[in-house]
Amino acid sequence: MAPLFEILDLQDTSLGQLCLRRRELLSRPGTIVTEVTLDHVFLMSSYHTESERALTELGMRMHDGDALSVLVGGLGLGYTAQEALRSDRVARVEVVELLDPVIKWLENGWLPTGDALASDERLRVTRGDVYARLLGPVERPADVILIDVDHAPDEPLEPSSAAFYTAEGLRGVAEHLRPGGVLAVWSTFPNPAFEATLAQVFERVEVDTVTWWNDLVDEEKVDTLFAARKEPAT
């Protein structure tokens, strides 16, 4: 029997040609993974989700409150949001997703996290540009904001998001956080300049790394997580 390989969705989007596929790993017979590519460039996989989950864990760890409102930038395969919903400290999770096809993936049950997300009444998915929202007027402040969209602060998917990573932009983002709120940002690369910029705006900054072994290519990968906490209310 031939290994499984199926294209679940293939769409032209504002960012490029977006593909959601499901396949059996040739080197791991019986292991089925879901993957996303953009213009044929690999973006993410259900096979390794360590850093997406760690982003949520870091953001939650830096906040000591309960009944938290969490805003997630980017749905992806759903692991960042799913990790937030695992916590009984979370009252609400809103995911802001730019691309309609990605939202449809969840609605169609194609995401590996789909059942868990769809069955949780605390989840809301909103169509929109999370960067434009966070750089604009405050609609509803959050306790924790998790951003897993761009490759890195200096490697955005679209030039328009570059303003988010500046001191001026981050001051605007901080207004979308309640006192003591936390912003956490995923990056595939370290960025000392962005760390320093966060320190200009926020009371406390932590940088963590997630090291994982990609056994499919026999290569060690290291992702970087930035987290910054707004000053608590006095």
N, C-alpha and C positions, 0 to 999 in steps of 0.2 A: 504494500500500500504506500502511495506517495505521501511524503510529509505534508501536513496541512499548511496551506498558504492562502489567505483570502484578503482582498481589499474590502474593508467594511465601508469606507467612504473616501472619495477623492474629489476635492473642491478647489476651485480658484478663489482665493481670498485677497483681501487688501495687503496681506503680508507675503503672499506667494501661494504656490500650490500645496495645499494641506492634505495629508494622507493619514488615515487611520487604518492600520492593518493588524491582522492576527496571524500568527504563524507558529509552527512547531520548530523548536531549535534543533538543527541538524545534529549538533554535538550533545544534545540532551533529549533523546527520544522520549516522547510523552510529555515534555514540558511545553506548554502553550503560553506564549507571551503576546501582549498587546503593545503596539509601538506607534509612535507618531513621528512623521517626517514633514519637513517644510522645504519645498523645492528640492526634494530628494536628499536633504541633509537630515541626519538622525537628530531628533529632539529629546525623546524620552521613551522609557520602556517600563512595563510592569515587572520586569525581571529584577531591576535594582531600584528601590524606592527609599533607600536609607536617608539620603539627604533631604528629600521632601518632608519626610516624617520628622527628621531632626530639626528642621526649620520651625515647625509647629511646637515641638517640645521646648526649644530654646525660648521662643516668644512667651509661651505659657509659664515657663520656669521663672522668668523675670517679672511676672505679674503675680501678686499675692492675693488678688481678689477672687470673688465668686460671682456667679450670675453674669459671666462675661459675655460681651458682644464682640465677635471676631469678624473681621473683614479680610477676605482672601482675594488677592489679585491674581487672576488666572485659574481656570478650572483644571486644565491639563487632563491627566488621567484620574484626578480626584483624590490623590493620596494626602495632599496638604489639608484639604477640608475634612477628609475622613478622620485624620489624626486629631483635629480639633474636636470633632463630634464624639470622639472616644472619651473625652473628659466630662465628668459630671459637674465641673466648674463652669461649663460653657452653656449659656442660655440661648444663644443665637449665633448662627454662622451665615454670613452673606458672602457669596462668591460673585465677583464682578468679572465677567468674561467678554472679551471684545468680539469674538467670532461666533456667528450664529451656528455654523456647523458643529462646533465643540459642544454647544448647549444641546443641540439635537442628538449628539452621541449619548449624552446622559438620558435624554428623554426616550431614546430608542433602546436603551439597555445595553449599549455596546461597551461601556466603560467597565473595567474589572471591579471598580468600586461602586458600580451603579446601584445594586440592590441596597447596600448599606446607606448610600446617600439618599436615594429616593424614598426610603422608608422612615427617614428621620425628619420629624416635623419642625425641627429647629433650623433646617437648611432652607435658604432662599438663594436662587440663582438669578442674577440681574445682568441683562445685556448692556454693556457699556465699556468705556475706556477707563480703567482704574487710575491711570496717571492723570487724565483730564479731571476726573472726579476729585482726586486728592489734592490737585493744584487749584481747584475751584472752590466755590463757597461750601461751607460746612452744611451738610444735610442732616446727618445723624452721627455724632461722635462714637467712636469705637474704643474698646479697651485694648484690643490687640489687632494690629494690622500685619498681615503676612503677604509678602510680595515674592512671587515665583513666576516671573514673566520673561525678563531679559536674560541674556547669557551672562552679563556682568554689568556693573555700573558704567563701564567705559565701552561696552559692547551691546547697545540696545538693539532690539529688533526694529524699532522705528526711531528716527532722529527726534521725533516730537517728545519722547520720554526722557531725553537727556536732562531737561530742566528739573526733573524730579530729584536728581542726584546732587544738585547744587545746594549751597547753604540757604539761599533764598527759597528754593523749592521745598527743602526739608522743613523750614519754618512754617510754610503753609501746610505741609503734611501734619506737623505737630498739632495744628489747630483741629485736626480731625480725630485727635486722641483725647480721651478724658484724662484728667490729672492722674499720673502714675501709669498711663498707658504705654504700650510697647510697640515699636515698629521693628519687624524682622524682615531681612532681605536676603534672598538666595543669590549666590554667584558661583560660576564655575571657576573663577580665578580670584586670588587675593587682590586687595586694592587698598593699600595704606592711605592713599589720598582720600578715598571715600570714608574710611574709618575716622580720619582727622576731621572731615567735614561733619560727620555725625556728632563728633565731640564738641563742635562749635554750637550745636543746636540743642542737644539733649543732655540730661543730667548724668546719665550713666550709659556707657557703651561696652558691649562685649562682642568679641569676635571668636567664633569657633570654627573648627574644620571637621569635615567628615571624610574619613579615609576609607575607601572600600576597594575591593579587588574585583575587577571585571574579568571573570574567569573565561569569558567568551573570546577575549583577545589577549589574555594573560598580561594584564596591565593594571597597575595601581592608579586609582583616580582619587583626587582630593578636591572636594567642593568647599567653598567658604560661606559661612553664615554670619551676617551682621545683625546685631540686635541693639536697640537704643531705647532707653526709658525716659519718658517725660517726667518732669518734677512732680511729685505728689502734691495734693492740695495741702495747704498749711492749716 
